[in-house]
Amino acid sequence: MTLEDLKVFAAVCEAHNLSTVAREMNCTQSAVSQHIRRLEKETGLPLVERRPRGVVPTGAGLILHRAVREGLTALDDAMRLLDELRTGRHGSVAIATGSTTIRHFMGASVKEFRHTFPDVRLEFHTERSSERCLEALRKGLVELAWVTITPDVRGLEQRPVIDLDWVLAVHRDDPLAERPALSLADLSRTQLIRPPAGTSSGRQVDERLGLGPTGATDWDTALLLAELGLGHALVPAVPGVSSRPDPLRLIPVRGLVPLKVGWAARQWSALSPSANAFADTVIAHLDAWGGTAGEHEAS
């Protein structure tokens, strides 16, 4: 029994005519009959009944035809999905991100990708930290995760994309606003608003500064508080931050290691074409903005 046998049998059951099927499949009527006989020999039952005006399936033929039709439909669906996986023209891409990621890193990339791949759906899973993004990746809930790159990630592949220098956002009327740069010692004398301790960026700041309790919140909220004159926001110089209008001043902070951010995947070579295309689109936009952070790293 071959797939071609089953396709011919299904066509005969639906056309009720051997010569019609032979014409549609560009073969002889004898060849069509051979496919039917081979199936009848293997099943041990007559599958079609010859009549003066054509053929009709027997009871056994109806049972087989129903199963064959369901199987061929499922096979067609599977081949369509495999083609989508191969070409990246359809389907979806699931991405785990932090709460501010899309605004600062992916806005233009999403627009370009949607224009290039209108039939591919982007699904964003917002998480509170890089660790939660990586956990969603390990569980298979997403294909990609946008994270702070760290050396202790096991079983996943990371691709650094960009290094972000640290800046202190202060109100323009603040005494620090005229400073060209700040040192780590200067930060100890500020009303500091830093990234939360439970995040990768927050831990990086804490390890370097060794400060006592300070205000902690996400980057966008920190900038808003600084605009209101309620503190000094220590944030990475993410795309778009430097273009924020008055009343903020952004002062470079010397002595902090730049924050390295980028993509993580379970296995980069196993990503769908759509996921690869979206990741590359983001990388291209950020490369144009400020340069890539380094080569592909695997952990």
C-alpha positions in Angstrom: 0.0 0.0 0.0 1.5 3.3 -1.1 0.5 6.9 -0.7 -0.2 7.1 -4.4 -2.5 4.0 -4.1 -4.5 5.9 -1.4 -4.7 9.1 -3.4 -5.9 7.3 -6.5 -8.5 5.3 -4.5 -9.9 8.5 -2.9 -10.1 10.1 -6.3 -12.0 7.1 -7.7 -14.5 7.2 -4.8 -15.2 10.8 -5.4 -15.3 10.8 -9.2 -17.1 7.4 -9.6 -15.3 7.0 -12.9 -11.9 5.3 -13.7 -11.4 7.1 -16.9 -12.0 10.5 -15.3 -9.4 9.8 -12.7 -6.9 8.6 -15.3 -7.4 11.8 -17.2 -7.0 14.0 -14.2 -3.9 12.2 -13.0 -2.4 11.9 -16.5 -2.1 8.1 -16.5 -3.9 5.2 -18.1 -7.2 3.7 -16.9 -5.3 0.4 -16.5 -2.9 2.1 -14.1 -5.8 3.4 -12.0 -7.2 -0.1 -11.9 -3.9 -1.5 -10.7 -3.8 0.9 -7.8 -7.3 -0.3 -6.7 -6.5 -4.0 -7.2 -3.3 -3.5 -5.0 -5.4 -2.1 -2.2 -8.0 -4.8 -2.5 -5.4 -7.5 -2.4 -3.8 -6.0 0.7 -7.1 -5.5 2.6 -8.6 -8.8 1.4 -11.9 -7.0 0.6 -13.6 -5.6 -2.5 -13.4 -1.8 -2.3 -15.3 -0.7 -5.3 -18.2 -2.1 -7.3 -18.2 -1.9 -11.1 -21.4 -0.7 -12.5 -22.5 0.1 -16.1 -22.1 3.8 -15.6 -19.0 3.8 -13.4 -17.9 2.6 -10.0 -19.1 3.1 -6.4 -17.3 2.2 -3.1 -18.4 -0.8 -1.3 -19.1 -0.8 2.4 -15.5 -1.6 3.0 -14.5 1.0 0.5 -16.6 3.7 2.3 -14.7 2.9 5.6 -11.3 3.1 3.9 -12.3 6.2 1.9 -13.3 8.1 5.1 -10.0 7.3 6.7 -8.0 8.1 3.6 -9.7 11.4 3.2 -9.1 12.4 6.8 -5.5 11.3 6.5 -4.8 13.1 3.3 -6.4 16.3 4.7 -4.2 16.0 7.8 -1.2 15.4 5.6 -2.0 18.4 3.4 -2.2 20.5 6.6 1.1 19.2 7.9 2.8 19.9 4.6 1.4 23.5 4.6 2.7 24.0 8.1 6.1 22.6 7.2 6.2 25.0 4.2 5.4 27.9 6.5 8.1 26.8 8.8 10.6 26.5 5.9 9.7 29.8 4.3 8.6 31.9 7.2 5.7 33.3 5.3 3.0 32.5 7.9 2.6 31.3 11.5 3.6 33.1 14.6 6.7 34.1 16.7 6.5 34.1 20.5 8.9 36.5 22.3 9.5 37.0 26.0 10.4 40.6 26.9 10.7 42.9 29.8 8.1 45.6 30.4 10.0 48.4 28.6 11.6 46.3 25.8 9.2 46.9 23.0 9.2 50.7 23.5 12.9 51.1 23.6 14.3 48.4 21.4 11.7 47.0 19.0 9.2 49.6 17.9 10.6 50.3 14.5 11.6 46.6 14.0 8.0 45.5 14.7 6.7 47.9 12.1 9.2 46.8 9.5 8.7 43.1 10.2 4.9 43.4 10.0 5.3 45.2 6.6 7.6 42.5 5.3 5.7 39.5 6.8 2.1 40.5 7.1 0.9 37.0 7.7 3.2 36.3 10.6 1.8 37.0 14.0 4.1 38.4 16.7 3.2 37.3 20.3 4.9 39.2 23.1 5.0 37.6 26.6 5.8 40.4 29.1 7.9 39.3 32.1 9.3 41.2 35.1 12.9 40.2 34.6 15.4 38.5 32.3 15.3 35.4 34.6 11.6 35.1 34.0 12.1 35.6 30.2 14.7 32.8 30.2 12.4 30.5 32.2 9.6 31.0 29.6 12.2 30.1 27.0 13.2 26.9 28.8 9.6 25.9 29.2 9.0 26.2 25.5 6.5 29.0 25.9 8.4 31.3 23.5 11.0 30.9 20.8 13.0 34.1 21.6 13.8 36.1 24.7 15.2 39.6 25.0 17.4 39.6 28.0 20.4 41.1 29.8 23.3 38.9 28.7 24.8 37.0 31.7 27.6 34.4 31.8 25.8 31.9 34.0 23.0 30.9 31.6 23.1 27.1 31.0 21.3 25.1 28.3 20.5 28.2 26.2 22.2 30.2 23.5 22.7 33.9 23.9 23.4 36.5 21.2 24.6 39.8 22.5 23.3 42.7 20.4 24.2 46.0 22.0 26.2 47.5 24.9 24.3 50.3 26.9 26.3 52.8 28.8 24.8 54.1 32.1 23.5 57.6 32.6 22.1 59.5 35.5 18.8 61.3 34.5 18.3 64.5 36.5 16.0 67.5 36.3 17.4 70.4 34.5 17.2 72.5 37.6 19.1 70.0 39.7 22.7 71.1 40.7 24.1 68.1 39.0 22.6 69.1 35.6 25.7 71.0 34.6 28.1 68.2 35.3 29.7 66.7 32.2 30.1 63.3 33.8 29.7 61.5 37.2 31.8 59.0 39.1 30.6 56.1 41.2 31.5 58.2 44.3 29.2 60.9 43.1 26.3 58.5 43.0 26.5 57.8 46.7 25.6 61.4 47.3 22.5 61.4 45.1 18.9 60.5 45.7 19.3 57.5 43.6 16.5 55.6 41.7 18.0 52.4 40.4 16.8 49.3 38.6 15.1 46.7 41.0 17.5 44.4 42.8 15.7 41.3 41.5 16.7 42.1 37.9 19.9 41.5 36.1 20.6 45.2 35.6 19.8 45.8 39.3 22.2 43.2 40.5 24.9 44.6 38.2 24.4 48.1 39.8 24.4 46.7 43.3 27.5 44.7 42.9 29.4 47.7 41.6 28.1 50.4 43.9 27.4 48.5 47.1 24.8 51.1 48.1 22.3 50.8 50.9 18.6 51.0 50.4 17.6 53.2 47.5 14.5 53.7 45.4 14.1 51.0 42.7 11.8 50.8 39.7 11.7 50.1 36.0 13.5 52.5 33.6 10.5 54.4 32.3 9.1 55.0 35.8 12.5 56.1 37.0 12.8 58.6 34.2 9.3 60.0 35.0 10.3 60.4 38.7 13.4 62.2 37.6 11.3 64.5 35.4 9.2 65.4 38.4 12.3 66.2 40.4 11.7 63.3 42.8 15.2 61.7 42.5 18.0 60.9 40.2 17.4 58.0 37.8 20.3 55.6 37.0 19.3 54.0 33.7 21.0 52.5 30.7 21.2 54.8 27.7 18.6 52.9 25.7 17.4 54.0 22.3 15.1 56.9 22.6 16.2 58.0 26.1 18.6 60.6 24.8 15.9 62.2 22.7 13.5 62.8 25.6 12.6 66.5 25.8 13.3 68.8 28.7 13.2 68.9 31.6 15.7 66.0 31.8 19.5 66.1 31.6 21.4 62.8 31.0 24.8 62.7 32.5 27.3 59.8 31.7 28.3 57.7 34.6 31.9 56.5 34.6 33.0 53.3 36.2 30.0 51.1 35.5 30.3 48.2 33.1 28.0 48.8 30.1 24.8 46.7 30.2 25.0 44.0 27.5 21.5 43.0 26.2 20.4 40.8 23.3 18.6 37.6 22.3 18.4 34.2 23.9 17.1 31.0 22.3 17.1 27.3 23.1 19.0 26.5 20.0 19.6 29.2 17.4 20.0 26.8 14.5 16.5 25.3 15.3 14.6 28.6 15.2 11.9 29.0 12.6 12.6 31.3 9.7 10.1 33.8 11.0 11.8 34.0 14.4 15.2 34.3 12.7 13.9 37.1 10.5 12.5 39.0 13.5 15.6 38.7 15.5 17.7 39.8 12.6 15.4 42.8 12.0 15.9 44.0 15.6 19.6 43.5 15.4 19.8 45.5 12.1 17.9 48.4 13.7 20.0 48.5 16.8 23.2 48.1 14.8 22.2 51.2 12.9 21.5 53.0 16.2 24.6 52.1 18.1 26.5 49.0 17.0 26.3 45.3 17.9 27.7 44.1 21.3 29.7 41.1 20.1 29.7 37.8 18.5 27.2 34.9 19.0 27.8 33.3 22.4 26.5 29.9 23.5 26.0 28.7 27.1 
